[in-house]
Amino acid sequence: MSVLAWIILGLVAGFIGSKLVIVNGSGEGLLLDIMLGIVGAIAGGWLFTSLGQPEVTGVDLYSLGIAVASSVLVLLVYHAIIEA
């Protein structure tokens, strides 16, 4: 899947991730959460294909699941670093 598709999927995943990861009553702001979601989606897509998982071929539930999970992970790591 192209990087552009991961960015678009990352927009959606970042929004969903920002709603799932709420620290101190709110996120870091919608724009920052979405940008971190894009980073997480791209990193998650690259990691899954590097580890030999089934190819992520398009915008579907499997791809969205990977993108949301990795964006939530990036958001949690970000909040852990900021709060430390």
C-alpha positions in Angstrom: 0.0 0.0 0.0 1.3 3.4 -0.8 2.5 6.0 1.8 -0.3 8.3 0.7 -2.9 5.7 1.5 -1.3 5.2 4.9 -1.5 8.9 5.5 -5.2 9.0 4.7 -5.8 5.9 6.8 -3.7 7.6 9.5 -6.0 10.6 9.6 -8.9 8.3 10.4 -6.8 6.2 12.8 -5.5 9.3 14.5 -8.9 10.6 15.1 -10.1 7.2 16.5 -6.9 6.9 18.6 -7.4 10.4 20.0 -10.8 9.4 21.2 -9.5 6.1 22.7 -6.4 7.6 24.5 -7.6 10.3 26.8 -5.1 11.5 29.4 -6.1 14.0 32.1 -9.6 14.4 30.7 -8.5 15.2 27.2 -6.0 14.5 24.5 -3.2 16.8 23.3 -5.4 18.5 20.8 -7.1 17.1 17.7 -4.4 18.2 15.2 -1.5 16.8 17.2 -3.3 13.6 17.9 -4.1 13.1 14.2 -0.5 13.9 13.3 0.7 11.3 15.8 -1.9 8.9 14.4 -0.4 9.4 10.9 3.0 8.6 12.2 1.7 5.5 14.0 -0.2 4.3 10.9 2.9 4.6 8.7 5.1 3.0 11.3 2.6 0.2 11.9 2.2 -0.5 8.2 5.9 -0.7 7.7 6.4 -2.8 10.8 3.7 -5.4 9.9 5.0 -5.8 6.4 8.6 -6.1 7.7 7.6 -8.8 10.1 6.1 -10.8 7.3 2.5 -10.4 8.2 -0.1 -10.5 5.4 0.3 -7.6 3.0 -1.8 -4.6 3.8 -3.3 -4.0 0.4 -5.9 -1.3 0.8 -8.2 0.6 3.0 -10.1 -2.1 4.7 -10.9 -3.2 8.3 -7.6 -5.1 8.6 -5.6 -2.0 7.6 -7.7 0.2 9.8 -7.1 -2.1 12.7 -3.4 -2.0 12.3 -3.4 1.8 11.9 -5.6 2.3 15.0 -3.5 -0.1 17.1 -0.3 1.5 16.1 -1.6 5.1 16.5 -2.8 4.3 20.0 0.6 2.9 20.8 2.3 6.0 19.5 -0.1 8.2 21.5 0.5 6.2 24.7 4.3 6.4 24.2 4.0 10.2 23.5 1.9 10.8 26.7 4.3 8.6 28.8 7.3 10.6 27.6 5.6 14.0 28.1 4.3 13.1 31.6 7.6 11.7 32.8 
